[in-house]
Amino acid sequence: MDKITARKEYLALRKSLSAQYKDKQNEKICARILDFLKDKEIDGVLSYASYKTEVDTWKVNVEIMKAGYKLYLPRTGFKDIQFFSFDSVKTEADLRKKLIKNKYGIMDPMPDTVHKFRPRTGRNYICLVPGVAFDKVKHRMGYGRGFYDRFLSEMSEKTGIIKVGITYDMCIFPEIPYDEHDVSMDYVLTGDNLYE
């Protein structure tokens, strides 16, 4: 199956998941992310503001900050993404006030409320990566624009970054279409599993 057809099928499957299933998975995934972070010596977490049927990251983003980690969220440009950090965010409402909807409908950091992420050599970061689908050997299918593939490839050359795909258990497949330029994950975390 080609990637365009596969992406449509995977998105349709994710859209068909019940609200009850997603709510349970979102709770489990949030807890598992926080547990995953405990053992790691990291200088920041790059996450995202969930969009449409993606794993809900609003709660976990706030919990990451409450746990004392520096949180960075992406702003999507025409050809790339850049990440920005936040100060004084204690609730989901606080976080939402610092974001604005972009032309794709995704919530981006507002320019005047954030600080640009500048990776430092010798520092370690974790990036929570959204995706349309993942497979059991940690390949990722994104939305087709290559934002994360380019960003993660560049980051891997500059500093230590642990790439963690997050998704629902029902969105893990034995195998997905994969190209040479697609960046694989170091881990894929679901409500019930961690693929290493």
N, C-alpha and C positions, 0 to 999 in steps of 0.2 A: 504494500500500500504506500502511495506517495505521501509526503509530509502534509500537503495541503488538505487532502482527503482525511488523513489520520487526525489532523488538528481539529477539523470540523466534528468528527465523530467523538473525539475525546471531550471537546467542549460541550457537545450535546449530552454526553453521559454525565458530566459534572453538573450541568444544569438540571438534570433529572433527579439528582439526589435529594432526598427529603430534607426538610428543615430540621426535623428531629435528629436524623442521622448526622447532619452537618454540625448541629449544636453540640452533640456528644463528642464528635471528633474534634471540634474546635477546643473544647475544654481539655480533652486529653492532650492535644498537641501543645497547647499553652503550657500545661504542667510539664510535659516532656522537654520542651525547649528550655524552661527554667532549670530543670534537673540537668540537662545536657551542659548548660553553661557553668554549673557549679565546679566541675573538675578542670576547667580550662583557665589558663593564664592568658587573659585577653585584655586589649586596650580599648575595645569598642565593639558594638554590634551594629552591623548594617542590616536593616530590616526593610519593610515596605508597608505602605498603607493599603490594606486589602481592597480589592476592586471586584465588584459583581460577585461571582461564585467562587472566588479564591478562598483559601483558608483565611478565616477572620484573624487578623493580626492586631486589632485595636487594643484588646485587653493585654496581650503579651507585650506589646510595645511599652505600655505604661508600667507593667510589672518589671520589665527589663530595667527601666530607669529607677524604679523604686528599689531594686536590688543593688543599685550603685553603679551600673554599667552606663557608659556613654552610648546613646542611641543615635543612629544616623538613618535618615529616610531619603529616598531618591527624588530628584526632580528630573522629569523626562524632557529632553530637548528634541530637536529635529532628528539628530543622528546618534545621540548618546544620552547617558544618564550621569548625573552628578549627585553625590550624597551630602546631606547637611545635618548638623546636630542641633539640639534644642537645649534651652535652659529653663528651669523652673516649671517643669511639667509634672503634675502629680495625679492628674485624672485624665480620662479619655476626653472630657469636655475641653480641658486645657490644651490637649494635643490637637484636637480638631480646630481650635481657634487659630492655630499656627499653620494651618494648611489651606490651600485653595485649589479648586477644581481646575485641571488643565484642559486642553482641547480634546483629549481622549476621554475625559470624564474621570480621570484618576486624580486623587488628592495629592498635591505637591506641596512641599514646604514653601511658605511665603518668603520672598526675598529679604524682607526687613526683619525677620524674626529668628534667623538661623545663622550658623557658621559653617562654611564650606569644609568638607572632609578633605584633609591633606594627609595621606598615608605617610608614615615615617618608617624608614629603614630600621629593621630590628624589632618592630612592633608587630603584635599579632591581633588579628581581627577575625570575627565570625560574620559571614554574610548569609542571612536567611533569604533564600532565593525562591520566588514564585515560579510556577510553571503550569502549562496546560496538562502535561503528563510526565511521568518518570517511569523508568523500568528498574528491575531488581539489580541491575549492575550499575545503577546510578547515572544513566544517561537522562538528559532533560530535553523536553520539547517546550520551547517558549512560544510566544505569540507571532514569531516570524520576522521581527524587526532587528534582531541581533543585539539589542541594547546590552543585555546581561553578558552575552558571550564576549563582546568586545571589552566591556568593563572588567570582567573577571580575568580575562586573558592578560590585560594590561596590569591589573593589580597583582597577579601572581608573579610578574616580573619585578615588582617594586618592593613587596613586603610579604609577610606571612598572612595568608588568608585561608580560613577554613570555610569551604563552600557547603552549605547545608540546604538542600532542597526540602521544602515542606509541602505536604499534600495530604489528601484524604486517602485512606487505605484502598478505596474503590478506584483510585486514579493511578495505581501502580500496576504496570503491565509486565509480562514476561520479557517483552522486547518492543521497542518503539523505533520508528525510522530515525536515523542518526547520520549526520554529515561529519566530515573530518574537522570542520571548524567549530562544531558545537562543543562547548565546554562541559565536561562531566562534573558531577558533584563529588565531594569527599564523603558525604553522608546524605541519605535521604530519610527524613523523619516523618512518620505518620502517627495517627492516634494509637496504633497498636504495635508498630514495628520501627526498628532503626536499621537501615541498610548501610553497612560499612564497607 
